[in-house]
């Protein structure tokens, strides 16, 4: 090989190590980039030539720059919409302008102004049914009360009141209370989510036997009596019976339906006697009191927050105490993830070498789980990058020495005189 050939080999090597230095510098620059995967370079020699039996090399080239996909460390954050994948897989995001799908391990998402989960570049996170969105104001529907349970103590030492219950369905609250030994109020909900108070009045009628009636505000049932303060009876008289030991005796009791609930707002409902539960009620010689009252009705609920479980389900929380699954995050994987094409912003696109995306959901078909309130950190190992940095610098330096030496030899040859 000529002296000038040696200069070309060394200068080509310097260019190659400059490119390697750029890869190392890019890794170090992305030390704190969420979801970034460290790049790794590989060298290969150039095809040699033969002068007779003598083989002469032509230098080095940068053969490949790949991104081995290793799991990055997981860091907990304060945002429930920060997501990380523990295991295999990529988040799928869609560019709403070009409709192109990209794949990423960076899980910094937030809700936009229309309730879509987007990343910092406004790419939309994809779910099993397309764009993931909770909506700008999701609500949980109201649930009408269809069952209730009361647990109370009725005073075994009480005496029957002198006054009788009113004969008509409508009477003042004082008329009902004067004829009762005890009363309790339970709030129920209609199908529109409006709350209504049902008043239970209890009257001792015989040893171990109590009569009860259920009352509702007349002004909520009778549109012509909007200003009324009377209570209307909404059940036939029922009976609660007790054993000599003061325990509730269901077989000897006669429970009644709560019906006639045609509210002025247009909602109607009935609570069958079979769904009115007095189990646990007792009759002991102490003042009457309610120690538990439950019912299954709910008002309408407004959206209060979001959680994301390990299967990628978006679970909305609502002000009425209910939850709803609002969508499921989709994940993708590839036959050869190391050959995905990097597109910047920690995004990747499929290539021929990577194969097409295989979509699924978390913890299924080899895909990893999703960890909410967590981010996957960069996989850059700073110690390894410093080693690569020094190695590239040293290789560049010694190849520059080759160029200098070849230049000196060329000058000597040029000064030779015949």
Secondary structure, DSSP 4 states (H G I P E B T S, - for coil): --HHHHHHHHHHHHHHHHHHHHHHHHHHHTTT-TT----EEEEEEPPPEEETTEEE---EEEEEEE----PPPEEE-S-TTBEEEESS-EEEEE-TTT--EEEES--B-EE-TTSBEE-TT-PEEEETTEE-B--SS-EEPPB----EEEEEE--TT----SSPPPSSSEE-HHHHHHT-SEEEEEEEE-TT--EEEEEEEEEEEETTEEEEEEEEEGGGT-GGGTT---EEE-S--EEEEB-TTSBB-TTT-B---EEEEE-TTS-EEEE-GGGEE-TT-B--SS--EEEEEEE--B--EEEEEEEE-TT-EEEEEETTS-EEEEEEBEEEE-S-GGGPEEEETTEEE--TTT---EEEETTSTT--EEEETEEEPP---HHHHHHHHHHHHHHHHHHHHHHHHHHHHHHHHHH---
